[in-house]
């Protein structure tokens, strides 16, 4: 199947008639061929296509004038927004809108407003200055004017979607993204084919819930997914409407009570930290790396640990559903013992630190006002790593999402917040004395286009190019504190194949690597000896 990008990249290889057929079939537009080809068209080919465009537009304008309805005018402007008759079409549209409002004064005037047209929205405000939807009309006008600046194409829509996903002020992100996509489609800013190509380029651009909204309104179909190569397993899972795993908010964590190695996971919201933990816990309990996993049912995050560890245990090549985002202010404690192949027990406590912590640290340093939830998140960290700090050995793992270096959170990027976390670490000295290792885990590395066999080098270059200040700061701390000979190892991590953000065909190998690393880094104890130690401590 020839795609739009293929055509635009190799437009010079096609005849004028072939290009016209592509236009007729909706694969490309006139505007695409004139302005978005890699190399300009030859003069002869361009002349033929422009002549064809003129004939098509002229005939369409005759039909529009003869029909003289608002729907047809809107359809004309959708296909020829910048054509030779565009101005006349806009004038006709304004007259028809005014007439329609005058003829139907008893109808809700908002129902006939074209919310994708600035002139239509301004007409509504002029005629109904105290109308119910004046505020909404002004908001839409501002959005349309903003779009005029940033553009209306696929890239602009992708940019807008990612901004909505990162915007804490948007309560229902899925609904807002759905409305934005529909608006682009209805106004002809993107085509159905454009939307499908966006999903083909990044199958995790949209969550399953947004995809389902688009399916219900028939903006896309299940067949579209097959055509762009999405596995049938994912399509069937999508059709089954599998619900996401939800987690309860835990009680506040005051201190770590277990005699163990404490493993801290740091990362901003949406970095993939909780899913990575779920994969690690699932593999730890499979009996393939560690012989067994014995969970502590008295730890604060026992329920959370059970749900996380069950996420991938029964996948075996099938599609599993990823968990819903956890509370960004909650810290979870998960205690367990791993039995290695030498029958030694490794007591471990994993601490999933609140995702909002790194932003709290930034706000604290910047003297910005903290909410009650943010204050409590920082207080929890102070409790377990400062005020009630144990004598346990510790490992710290910083989680960074691959490809998220330009994503903004309240106007700031990931690097800024990680630097704030580093300042906190430096100021409090929490890595000194009892830290055995500091790791940098890069999640979603399946998106990295690394040459075969060169992933490690590729990721090192990625970190030094995008997070050099943070990485160098970590290395400096490790050298000063004599942690792991001053080294910060980079751990590549992936869940496997992920689609629609919520569905996954699990690959246990990256998680198995982390479990092995934990077994090799933590101290193993013979069971009999461990029991004696625990008895002495209890006495």
C-alpha positions in Angstrom: 0.0 0.0 0.0 1.5 3.3 -1.1 1.3 5.9 1.6 1.2 9.7 1.5 4.8 10.0 2.8 6.0 7.6 0.0 4.3 9.7 -2.6 5.6 13.0 -1.3 9.1 11.6 -1.0 9.2 10.3 -4.5 6.7 12.6 -6.4 9.1 13.0 -9.3 8.8 9.3 -10.2 5.1 9.5 -10.9 3.3 10.8 -14.0 0.8 13.6 -13.7 -2.1 11.1 -14.3 -0.9 8.9 -11.5 -0.7 11.8 -9.1 -4.2 12.9 -10.1 -5.4 9.4 -9.3 -3.8 9.7 -5.8 -5.7 13.0 -5.3 -9.0 11.4 -6.5 -8.5 8.5 -4.0 -7.9 10.8 -1.1 -4.3 9.8 -0.5 -2.8 13.3 -1.1 -4.2 16.7 -1.7 -3.3 19.5 -4.2 -1.7 21.4 -1.4 0.4 18.4 -0.4 1.8 18.1 -4.0 2.5 21.8 -4.4 4.0 22.5 -1.0 5.1 19.3 0.8 7.0 17.2 -1.7 10.7 16.4 -1.0 11.6 17.7 -4.4 9.5 20.2 -6.5 7.4 18.8 -9.3 8.6 19.3 -12.9 7.1 22.3 -14.6 5.1 20.1 -17.1 3.6 17.9 -14.3 2.8 20.8 -12.1 1.0 22.6 -15.1 -1.2 19.5 -15.7 -2.1 19.1 -12.0 -2.9 22.9 -11.7 -5.1 22.7 -14.8 -6.9 19.7 -13.3 -7.3 21.6 -10.0 -8.8 24.6 -11.7 -11.3 22.4 -13.6 -12.3 20.5 -10.4 -12.6 23.6 -8.3 -14.6 25.5 -11.0 -17.1 22.7 -11.3 -17.4 22.3 -7.5 -18.0 26.1 -7.2 -20.8 25.9 -9.9 -22.4 23.1 -7.9 -22.1 25.0 -4.6 -23.7 28.1 -6.1 -26.5 26.1 -7.6 -27.2 24.2 -4.4 -26.9 27.4 -2.2 -26.9 25.5 1.1 -24.7 26.0 4.2 -23.6 22.3 4.2 -22.4 22.3 0.6 -20.5 25.6 1.1 -18.8 24.1 4.2 -17.8 21.0 2.2 -16.4 23.3 -0.6 -14.3 25.2 1.8 -13.1 22.0 3.4 -11.5 20.9 0.0 -10.5 24.3 -1.3 -9.7 26.5 1.7 -7.2 28.6 -0.2 -8.6 28.3 -3.8 -9.5 31.0 -6.2 -13.2 30.9 -5.1 -12.4 30.7 -1.3 -13.2 34.3 -0.6 -16.5 34.2 -2.5 -17.4 30.9 -0.6 -16.7 32.6 2.7 -19.0 35.5 1.8 -21.7 33.1 0.7 -21.3 31.2 3.9 -21.7 34.3 6.1 -24.9 35.3 4.1 -26.4 31.8 4.5 -25.6 31.7 8.2 -27.3 35.1 8.8 -30.3 34.1 6.7 -30.6 30.8 8.6 -30.6 32.6 12.0 -33.2 35.1 10.8 -35.5 32.3 9.4 -35.3 30.1 12.5 -35.4 32.6 15.4 -37.0 30.0 17.8 -34.3 27.4 17.3 -31.2 27.3 19.5 -28.8 29.5 17.4 -25.8 27.7 18.8 -26.8 24.5 17.0 -26.3 26.1 13.6 -22.9 27.8 14.4 -19.9 26.4 12.6 -17.6 26.0 15.6 -14.6 25.7 13.3 -15.2 29.1 11.7 -14.1 32.4 13.3 -16.6 34.4 11.2 -19.5 32.1 12.2 -18.5 32.3 15.9 -18.1 36.1 15.7 -21.6 36.4 14.1 -23.1 34.5 17.0 -21.4 36.8 19.5 -22.7 39.9 17.6 -26.3 38.7 17.3 -26.5 37.2 20.8 -24.1 39.2 23.1 -25.8 37.8 26.2 -26.2 34.3 24.7 -25.5 31.1 26.7 -22.5 30.2 24.6 -20.7 33.5 24.2 -17.9 32.5 26.6 -17.4 29.2 24.7 -17.5 31.0 21.4 -14.7 33.4 22.5 -12.7 30.4 23.7 -13.1 28.7 20.4 -12.1 31.8 18.5 -8.9 32.1 20.5 -8.1 28.4 19.8 -8.7 28.9 16.1 -6.4 31.9 16.0 -3.8 30.0 17.9 -4.1 27.2 15.4 -3.6 29.7 12.5 -0.2 30.4 14.0 1.0 26.9 14.8 -0.7 25.3 11.9 -3.5 22.7 11.3 -1.6 19.7 10.0 -0.8 16.3 11.5 2.3 17.7 13.3 0.3 20.4 14.9 -2.4 18.0 16.1 0.3 15.6 17.5 1.8 18.5 19.3 -1.6 19.5 20.8 -2.4 15.9 21.9 0.9 15.6 23.7 0.4 18.9 25.4 -3.0 17.9 26.6 -1.6 14.7 28.0 0.9 16.6 30.1 -1.4 19.4 31.2 -2.5 18.9 34.8 -5.2 21.6 34.4 -7.1 19.3 32.0 -9.4 17.1 34.1 -10.7 14.7 31.4 -7.8 14.4 29.1 -9.3 11.7 27.0 -12.5 13.7 26.3 -10.4 16.8 25.4 -8.2 14.9 23.0 -11.2 13.2 21.3 -12.9 16.6 20.8 -9.7 18.1 19.4 -9.3 15.3 16.9 -12.9 15.5 15.8 -12.6 19.2 15.3 -9.6 18.8 13.0 -11.5 16.1 11.0 -14.7 18.1 10.7 -12.9 21.2 9.6 -10.9 19.3 7.0 -7.6 20.2 8.7 -6.7 16.5 8.6 -8.2 13.7 6.6 -9.3 10.2 7.8 -6.2 8.9 6.1 -4.0 11.4 8.0 -5.4 10.2 11.3 -4.7 6.6 10.4 -1.1 7.4 9.4 -0.6 9.3 12.7 -1.6 6.1 14.5 0.6 4.0 12.2 3.6 6.2 12.9 3.0 6.1 16.7 0.6 3.4 17.8 0.9 4.8 21.4 -0.1 8.3 20.4 -3.7 7.7 21.7 -5.0 5.7 24.7 -7.4 2.9 24.1 -10.3 4.9 25.6 -9.8 7.7 23.0 -9.5 5.1 20.2 -12.9 3.6 21.4 -14.5 7.0 21.3 -13.4 7.5 17.7 -14.6 4.0 16.8 -18.1 4.7 18.4 -18.5 7.9 16.3 -17.2 6.0 13.2 -14.3 8.3 12.6 -12.1 5.2 12.3 -12.8 1.5 11.9 -11.2 -1.8 13.1 -10.3 -2.5 9.5 -8.1 0.6 9.5 -5.8 -1.0 12.2 -5.3 -4.1 10.1 -4.3 -2.1 7.1 -1.5 -0.3 9.0 -0.2 -3.5 10.5 -1.4 -3.6 14.1 -1.5 -7.1 15.3 -4.9 -8.9 15.5 -4.3 -9.7 19.2 -4.3 -5.9 20.0 -7.4 -5.3 17.8 -9.3 -8.2 19.6 -8.3 -6.9 23.0 -9.4 -3.4 22.0 -12.8 -4.8 20.9 -13.2 -6.6 24.2 -13.0 -3.3 26.1 -10.7 -4.7 28.8 -10.8 -2.3 31.8 -7.6 -0.9 33.3 -6.2 -2.1 36.7 -7.0 0.5 39.4 -5.1 1.0 42.7 -6.3 2.3 46.0 -4.6 5.2 47.7 -2.4 3.7 50.5 -2.0 4.9 54.1 0.8 7.4 54.7 4.2 5.8 54.9 6.0 6.8 58.1 9.1 4.5 58.1 10.6 1.3 56.7 10.4 -1.5 59.3 11.8 -4.5 57.3 15.5 -5.5 57.7 16.3 -5.5 54.0 18.0 -3.8 51.1 15.8 -0.7 50.2 15.4 -0.1 46.5 14.0 3.4 45.7 12.4 4.1 42.3 12.5 7.8 41.3 10.7 9.3 38.3 8.2 11.9 37.2 4.6 11.0 36.4 4.1 9.0 33.2 7.8 8.0 33.0 6.8 4.3 33.0 8.0 3.8 36.6 5.0 1.9 38.0 4.7 -0.4 34.9 8.4 -1.2 35.1 8.0 -2.1 38.8 5.0 -4.3 37.9 7.1 -6.1 35.3 10.0 -6.6 37.7 7.7 -7.9 40.5 5.9 -10.2 38.0 9.1 -11.8 36.8 10.5 -12.0 40.4 7.5 -14.2 41.3 7.6 -16.5 38.2 10.4 -18.7 39.5 12.5 -18.3 36.3 15.1 -16.0 37.7 14.6 -16.2 41.5 13.5 -19.6 42.7 10.7 -18.0 44.7 9.3 -14.8 46.0 7.8 -14.5 49.5 5.8 -11.3 50.1 5.4 -9.5 53.4 1.7 -9.1 54.1 2.3 -6.5 56.8 4.0 -3.9 54.5 2.2 -0.7 53.7 1.8 -1.4 50.0 1.0 -5.1 50.2 -2.2 -4.8 48.1 -0.5 -2.6 45.6 2.4 -5.1 45.3 0.0 -8.0 44.7 -1.8 -6.2 41.9 1.4 -5.0 40.3 3.0 -8.5 40.4 -0.1 -10.1 38.8 -0.1 -7.8 35.8 2.2 -9.9 33.5 2.4 -13.3 35.2 -0.2 -15.0 32.9 0.5 -13.2 29.7 2.6 -15.9 27.8 2.5 -14.0 24.6 -1.1 -12.8 25.0 -2.1 -9.2 25.4 -2.4 -7.9 28.9 -3.9 -4.6 30.1 -1.6 -2.1 31.8 -2.6 -0.3 35.0 -4.3 3.0 35.3 -2.0 5.8 36.5 -1.4 5.7 40.2 -1.8 8.7 42.5 1.0 11.1 41.8 1.3 12.0 45.5 1.4 8.4 46.9 4.5 6.5 47.9 4.2 2.7 48.2 6.3 0.3 50.2 6.6 -3.3 49.0 8.6 -5.9 51.1 9.5 -9.4 50.0 12.2 -12.1 50.1 13.8 -13.5 46.9 15.3 -17.0 47.1 18.3 -17.4 44.7 19.7 -20.6 43.1 22.1 -21.1 46.1 19.1 -21.2 48.4 20.0 -17.8 49.9 17.3 -15.3 50.8 17.5 -11.7 49.7 15.3 -9.5 51.8 14.2 -6.5 49.7 11.9 -3.5 50.1 11.0 -1.7 46.9 9.8 1.9 47.4 7.8 3.4 44.6 8.3 7.1 45.3 5.4 9.5 44.5 5.8 10.7 40.9 5.1 14.2 41.9 8.1 14.3 44.3 10.6 15.6 41.8 8.3 18.5 40.9 7.7 19.1 44.6 11.5 19.4 45.1 11.6 21.9 42.3 8.8 24.0 43.7 10.4 23.9 47.2 13.7 25.1 45.8 12.0 27.8 43.7 10.0 29.0 46.8 6.7 28.3 45.0 3.6 27.5 46.9 3.0 23.8 47.6 -0.4 22.2 47.9 -1.3 20.1 50.9 -0.8 16.9 48.8 2.6 18.1 47.7 3.7 18.9 51.3 2.6 15.4 52.4 4.5 13.8 49.5 7.7 15.6 50.6 7.0 14.8 54.3 6.8 11.1 53.4 10.2 11.2 51.7 11.7 13.1 54.7 10.2 10.4 57.0 11.8 7.4 55.3 15.1 8.9 54.2 16.0 11.5 56.9 13.9 11.5 60.1 13.3 7.7 60.4 16.2 6.5 58.2 17.1 2.9 58.7 20.6 1.3 58.7 19.6 -0.8 55.8 21.7 -0.8 52.6 20.1 1.1 49.8 19.8 1.2 46.0 18.4 4.2 44.0 17.0 3.8 40.5 16.1 6.9 38.5 13.6 6.2 35.8 13.6 8.3 32.6 11.2 7.8 29.7 13.0 7.6 26.3 11.9 10.3 23.9 10.3 12.5 26.5 13.1 15.1 26.8 11.0 17.8 25.1 7.7 17.1 26.9 6.7 19.9 29.2 5.1 19.6 32.6 3.7 22.9 33.8 6.0 24.6 31.3 9.2 22.8 32.3 11.0 19.8 30.9 12.0 16.5 32.5 15.7 17.7 32.8 14.7 20.7 35.0 12.8 18.5 37.5 15.5 15.9 37.6 18.1 18.6 38.4 15.9 19.7 41.3 15.9 16.1 42.6 19.7 16.1 42.3 19.9 19.3 44.4 17.8 17.7 47.1 20.0 14.6 47.1 23.1 16.8 47.4 21.6 19.0 50.1 20.4 16.1 52.3 23.2 13.7 51.7 20.8 10.8 51.5 23.1 8.8 49.2 26.0 8.8 51.6 27.2 5.9 53.9 24.7 3.2 53.1 24.1 3.3 49.3 25.4 0.4 47.3 24.4 1.5 43.8 22.7 4.2 41.7 21.2 3.2 38.4 19.6 5.1 35.5 16.7 3.1 34.0 15.6 4.2 30.5 12.1 3.0 29.9 10.3 2.5 26.5 13.7 1.8 24.7 11.7 -0.1 22.1 11.2 3.3 20.5 15.0 3.8 20.2 16.3 3.3 16.7 19.7 1.9 17.8 21.9 0.0 15.4 21.9 -3.8 16.1 24.2 -4.7 19.0 24.8 -1.0 19.9 22.0 -0.2 22.3 24.2 0.5 25.3 26.4 3.0 23.3 23.3 4.5 21.8 21.6 5.1 25.2 24.8 6.5 26.7 24.9 9.0 23.9 21.2 9.8 24.3 21.7 10.5 28.0 24.8 12.6 27.6 23.1 14.6 24.8 19.8 15.2 26.6 20.5 14.9 30.3 24.2 15.5 30.6 24.0 17.8 33.6 21.8 15.4 35.6 23.9 12.4 34.7 27.2 14.1 35.4 25.8 15.2 38.8 24.8 11.6 39.7 28.3 10.4 38.7 29.9 13.1 40.9 27.8 12.1 43.9 28.7 8.5 43.4 32.4 9.3 43.3 32.2 11.5 46.3 30.3 8.9 48.3 32.3 6.0 46.9 29.2 4.3 45.5 29.9 1.5 43.1 33.3 2.8 42.3 31.8 6.1 41.1 29.8 4.5 38.3 26.2 5.0 37.3 25.0 2.1 35.2 22.4 2.7 32.5 19.6 0.0 32.4 17.6 -0.3 29.2 14.0 -1.3 29.8 11.0 -2.2 27.8 7.7 -3.9 28.6 7.6 -5.4 25.1 5.1 -4.5 22.4 2.8 -1.8 23.7 -0.2 -0.5 21.7 -2.8 2.2 22.4 -0.8 3.0 25.6 -2.8 0.5 27.6 -2.2 -2.9 26.0 1.0 -4.9 26.0 2.5 -8.2 24.7 5.0 -8.7 27.5 8.7 -9.4 26.9 10.0 -10.6 30.3 13.8 -10.4 29.4 14.4 -6.7 30.4 12.6 -7.3 33.7 14.6 -10.5 34.3 17.8 -8.6 33.8 16.7 -6.2 36.6 15.8 -9.0 38.9 19.2 -10.6 38.3 20.8 -7.3 39.0 19.0 -7.0 42.3 20.1 -10.5 43.3 23.7 -9.8 42.4 23.7 -6.4 44.2 21.9 -7.4 47.4 23.4 -9.6 50.1 22.0 -13.2 50.3 21.5 -14.8 53.7 21.0 -18.5 54.5 17.5 -19.1 55.6 18.5 -20.5 59.0 20.8 -17.5 59.7 18.1 -15.1 58.6 15.6 -16.7 61.0 18.1 -16.4 63.9 18.7 -12.7 63.1 15.0 -12.0 62.9 14.4 -13.8 66.2 17.2 -11.8 68.0 15.8 -8.5 66.6 12.3 -9.4 67.8 13.6 -10.2 71.2 
